[in-house]
Amino acid sequence: MTRVSGREGGIWLRLVYEMARAVTGKLTGKKEVPEPVKVTAHQPRLLWGVGQMESAQSGMNSVAWDLKALAEAAAARGVGCPW
């Protein structure tokens, strides 16, 4: 399946890709777009919904941000996700 590049999706998708690169760069040191973003870019409404969910989860302050990111990475590794 071909991926949707940032140029094909318009300005909104380019903005999403840049934000994803920035967050991934902050966590891993590599500025690349995560695979889930590339896959959900095929369905803009799904990408919007996933973005809203991620935004709501990151807004919760009961656990530190870096601990949440570590738990997310550990869970992804546990299920075999290449994230």
N, C-alpha and C positions, 0 to 999 in steps of 0.2 A: 504494500500500500504506500502510495507516495505521501510525503509530508507536505503540509502547507507552509510555505516560507512566509516570512514577515511581510515581504513585498506584495504577495498575492492577496493578503487579507485586508489590506487597507491600513489606515492610520491607527485604528483601534487595536488591531492585532499587533502592529509594530510596537505600540505602547505596552501591550501585555507581554510581548517577548522581551522588551528591554527591562521591564520590572522583574520578570522571571530570571533573567540573566543577573540582575543586581542582587537578588535574594540568594540565588545559587552561588554566586561569587562570594557573598558574605559568609555563607555556610561552609563551602568546600574549597574556595580559592580558585575554582575554575569557572569562568563566565560562560556558561552554556545553558541553553533552554532545556529544562527537564522533559523527559519523554512524555509524561502525562499531558503537558501543555501542548506538545506537538500533535498528540493524538486527538485531544478534544478540540483542537483548532478546526477540525473538519465540521464540527457542529457548533456554531457561535452561541446558540442558546445554552447548550451544555457547558461550554467554556465559561459563559457568564455565571451560570449556577455554581460551578465549581469554584470560581473566583469569589463569589459571595460567601460560600461556605468557608473557604480558606481565610477570608477577611474576618469573618465572625470568630473563627477559632483563634486567630492571631490576636484578636482584641480582648480575649479573656485574660485576666491578670492573676488568676489564682496560682499559676505555675510560671516560673521564669521562662523567658523566651528561648534561651539557649537550651534549657532542659527539655522544652517541648520539641525543639528541632532535633535534639539527640534521640528522643523517644521515637519520633517520626522516622528517622533514618534507621534505627534499630528494628522497628516494626516492618519497614520496607525490606530490609535485608532478611528478616525472618521468614517472609513469604516468598522470597526469591525475586523481588522487584529490582530491576537494574538501576533504580533511582540513585 
